[in-house]
Amino acid sequence: MSRLTRLVQILAPRSGRDEGFESYYGSILLTRQDGTPSAEEARRDFEPVRRIMDRAVIF
């Protein structure tokens, strides 16, 4: 996938779904049995990862 295509996908309006976070949190729920973070906690933890991924796509 070209950088331009990826950038357009990131910046394009979405249908209100946060697919990256949904995938991340879904994997947490599937692999953990005890001590699962709430969606709010997981979203807070995911934001630094999202910023790094978005920055990496631009370069």
N, CA, C and O atoms as a DFTB+ gen file, in Angstrom:
236 C
 N C O
     1  1       0.845      -1.161       0.000
     2  2       0.000       0.000       0.000
     3  2       0.898       1.234       0.000
     4  3       1.842       1.318       0.786
     5  1       0.609       2.177      -0.870
     6  2       1.447       3.364      -0.957
     7  2       1.220       4.273       0.247
     8  3       0.203       4.183       0.934
     9  1       2.165       5.124       0.477
    10  2       2.060       6.049       1.601
    11  2       0.864       6.977       1.431
    12  3       0.147       7.266       2.389
    13  1       0.658       7.440       0.199
    14  2      -0.453       8.343      -0.059
    15  2      -1.792       7.661       0.218
    16  3      -2.679       8.264       0.822
    17  1      -1.945       6.409      -0.218
    18  2      -3.182       5.671       0.028
    19  2      -3.417       5.507       1.514
    20  3      -4.533       5.699       1.995
    21  1      -2.380       5.155       2.239
    22  2      -2.500       4.970       3.693
    23  2      -2.858       6.286       4.378
    24  3      -3.688       6.302       5.287
    25  1      -2.247       7.378       3.957
    26  2      -2.524       8.679       4.537
    27  2      -3.976       9.082       4.296
    28  3      -4.638       9.604       5.193
    29  1      -4.466       8.841       3.089
    30  2      -5.862       9.157       2.770
    31  2      -6.794       8.327       3.641
    32  3      -7.809       8.840       4.112
    33  1      -6.478       7.075       3.862
    34  2      -7.317       6.226       4.704
    35  2      -7.358       6.738       6.137
    36  3      -8.408       6.695       6.779
    37  1      -6.251       7.210       6.633
    38  2      -6.187       7.714       8.002
    39  2      -6.996       9.001       8.140
    40  3      -7.703       9.194       9.128
    41  1      -6.886       9.880       7.141
    42  2      -7.522      11.182       7.237
    43  2      -8.974      11.198       6.767
    44  3      -9.706      12.147       7.051
    45  1      -9.392      10.166       6.057
    46  2     -10.757      10.130       5.537
    47  2     -11.760       9.971       6.676
    48  3     -11.487       9.281       7.659
    49  1     -12.923      10.611       6.542
    50  2     -13.955      10.436       7.568
    51  2     -14.379       8.977       7.659
    52  3     -14.463       8.275       6.651
    53  1     -14.638       8.542       8.859
    54  2     -15.027       7.154       9.078
    55  2     -16.459       7.089       9.554
    56  3     -17.086       8.108       9.844
    57  1     -16.949       5.903       9.625
    58  2     -18.345       5.695      10.017
    59  2     -18.535       5.718      11.528
    60  3     -19.500       5.144      12.033
    61  1     -17.645       6.362      12.250
    62  2     -17.780       6.436      13.696
    63  2     -17.133       5.283      14.426
    64  3     -17.137       5.246      15.657
    65  1     -16.582       4.348      13.691
    66  2     -15.931       3.201      14.317
    67  2     -14.439       3.465      14.450
    68  3     -13.834       4.115      13.598
    69  1     -13.872       2.971      15.492
    70  2     -12.446       3.074      15.734
    71  2     -11.875       1.665      15.601
    72  3     -11.680       0.967      16.596
    73  1     -11.613       1.260      14.378
    74  2     -11.228      -0.125      14.110
    75  2      -9.909      -0.513      14.772
    76  3      -9.766      -1.639      15.247
    77  1      -8.950       0.400      14.809
    78  2      -7.679       0.100      15.468
    79  2      -7.861      -0.203      16.939
    80  3      -7.315      -1.175      17.459
    81  1      -8.638       0.644      17.608
    82  2      -8.891       0.422      19.031
    83  2      -9.722      -0.828      19.249
    84  3      -9.461      -1.589      20.181
    85  1     -10.719      -1.053      18.404
    86  2     -11.566      -2.236      18.554
    87  2     -10.747      -3.519      18.440
    88  3     -10.971      -4.477      19.179
    89  1      -9.811      -3.527      17.521
    90  2      -8.947      -4.690      17.362
    91  2      -8.055      -4.883      18.590
    92  3      -7.897      -5.994      19.094
    93  1      -7.483      -3.783      19.055
    94  2      -6.614      -3.814      20.238
    95  2      -7.367      -4.303      21.473
    96  3      -6.911      -5.208      22.172
    97  1      -8.517      -3.699      21.732
    98  2      -9.272      -4.056      22.936
    99  2      -9.852      -5.465      22.818
   100  3      -9.927      -6.192      23.809
   101  1     -10.256      -5.844      21.628
   102  2     -10.761      -7.201      21.417
   103  2      -9.707      -8.244      21.725
   104  3     -10.006      -9.282      22.315
   105  1      -8.460      -7.966      21.322
   106  2      -7.393      -8.932      21.610
   107  2      -7.104      -9.000      23.104
   108  3      -6.770     -10.065      23.624
   109  1      -7.231      -7.867      23.799
   110  2      -7.049      -7.885      25.257
   111  2      -8.122      -8.760      25.906
   112  3      -7.830      -9.585      26.772
   113  1      -9.358      -8.565      25.475
   114  2     -10.458      -9.326      26.074
   115  2     -10.333     -10.819      25.804
   116  3     -10.710     -11.633      26.647
   117  1      -9.815     -11.182      24.650
   118  2      -9.693     -12.595      24.305
   119  2      -8.536     -13.281      25.025
   120  3      -8.603     -14.481      25.295
   121  1      -7.481     -12.538      25.338
   122  2      -6.293     -13.169      25.915
   123  2      -6.224     -13.072      27.432
   124  3      -5.505     -13.849      28.060
   125  1      -6.946     -12.149      28.030
   126  2      -6.916     -11.983      29.478
   127  2      -8.112     -12.666      30.119
   128  3      -9.194     -12.728      29.537
   129  1      -7.904     -13.172      31.316
   130  2      -9.005     -13.772      32.048
   131  2      -9.343     -12.942      33.286
   132  3     -10.516     -12.766      33.617
   133  1      -8.340     -12.444      33.955
   134  2      -8.554     -11.642      35.159
   135  2      -7.903     -10.277      34.979
   136  3      -6.889     -10.155      34.291
   137  1      -8.471      -9.274      35.582
   138  2      -7.863      -7.951      35.565
   139  2      -7.956      -7.235      34.240
   140  3      -7.065      -6.459      33.894
   141  1      -9.005      -7.474      33.497
   142  2      -9.173      -6.808      32.205
   143  2      -9.482      -5.334      32.431
   144  3     -10.355      -4.999      33.232
   145  1      -8.765      -4.440      31.721
   146  2      -9.041      -3.008      31.884
   147  2     -10.382      -2.642      31.255
   148  3     -10.868      -3.318      30.348
   149  1     -10.956      -1.578      31.748
   150  2     -12.195      -1.080      31.141
   151  2     -11.861      -0.506      29.766
   152  3     -10.693      -0.268      29.459
   153  1     -12.866      -0.289      28.954
   154  2     -12.647       0.291      27.626
   155  2     -12.025       1.677      27.748
   156  3     -11.176       2.052      26.938
   157  1     -12.436       2.427      28.738
   158  2     -11.881       3.773      28.943
   159  2     -10.385       3.705      29.260
   160  3      -9.599       4.483      28.718
   161  1      -9.991       2.780      30.134
   162  2      -8.569       2.620      30.467
   163  2      -7.771       2.153      29.258
   164  3      -6.670       2.640      29.003
   165  1      -8.331       1.211      28.520
   166  2      -7.642       0.696      27.340
   167  2      -7.499       1.778      26.273
   168  3      -6.465       1.856      25.608
   169  1      -8.522       2.613      26.102
   170  2      -8.450       3.699      25.128
   171  2      -7.351       4.687      25.518
   172  3      -6.603       5.159      24.661
   173  1      -7.257       4.994      26.800
   174  2      -6.214       5.902      27.291
   175  2      -4.825       5.321      27.002
   176  3      -3.915       6.048      26.604
   177  1      -4.669       4.014      27.204
   178  2      -3.389       3.369      26.962
   179  2      -3.075       3.262      25.471
   180  3      -1.906       3.235      25.086
   181  1      -4.101       3.201      24.635
   182  2      -3.926       3.021      23.201
   183  2      -3.554       4.326      22.485
   184  3      -2.949       4.277      21.414
   185  1      -3.895       5.470      23.038
   186  2      -3.671       6.745      22.364
   187  2      -2.193       7.009      22.018
   188  3      -1.923       7.459      20.904
   189  1      -1.232       6.754      22.909
   190  2       0.173       6.960      22.513
   191  2       0.590       6.047      21.353
   192  3       1.374       6.447      20.492
   193  1       0.068       4.841      21.340
   194  2       0.368       3.905      20.250
   195  2      -0.189       4.441      18.940
   196  3       0.481       4.383      17.908
   197  1      -1.415       4.963      18.976
   198  2      -2.043       5.517      17.781
   199  2      -1.224       6.689      17.236
   200  3      -1.016       6.784      16.026
   201  1      -0.759       7.574      18.108
   202  2       0.029       8.724      17.648
   203  2       1.309       8.266      16.959
   204  3       1.700       8.831      15.937
   205  1       1.957       7.253      17.507
   206  2       3.187       6.737      16.898
   207  2       2.888       6.095      15.552
   208  3       3.626       6.302      14.589
   209  1       1.819       5.324      15.477
   210  2       1.465       4.675      14.196
   211  2       1.116       5.731      13.150
   212  3       1.538       5.619      11.999
   213  1       0.360       6.741      13.528
   214  2       0.002       7.785      12.583
   215  2       1.235       8.547      12.102
   216  3       1.329       8.891      10.924
   217  1       2.164       8.808      12.992
   218  2       3.382       9.514      12.625
   219  2       4.258       8.648      11.712
   220  3       4.873       9.162      10.778
   221  1       4.317       7.355      11.976
   222  2       5.129       6.442      11.171
   223  2       4.592       6.329       9.755
   224  3       5.368       6.162       8.815
   225  1       3.289       6.417       9.586
   226  2       2.681       6.307       8.263
   227  2       3.072       7.491       7.397
   228  3       3.273       7.343       6.192
   229  1       3.180       8.654       8.001
   230  2       3.523       9.856       7.228
   231  2       4.948       9.760       6.695
   232  3       5.222      10.234       5.593
   233  1       5.851       9.163       7.448
   234  2       7.234       9.042       6.997
   235  2       7.376       7.757       6.264
   236  3       8.464       7.435       5.787
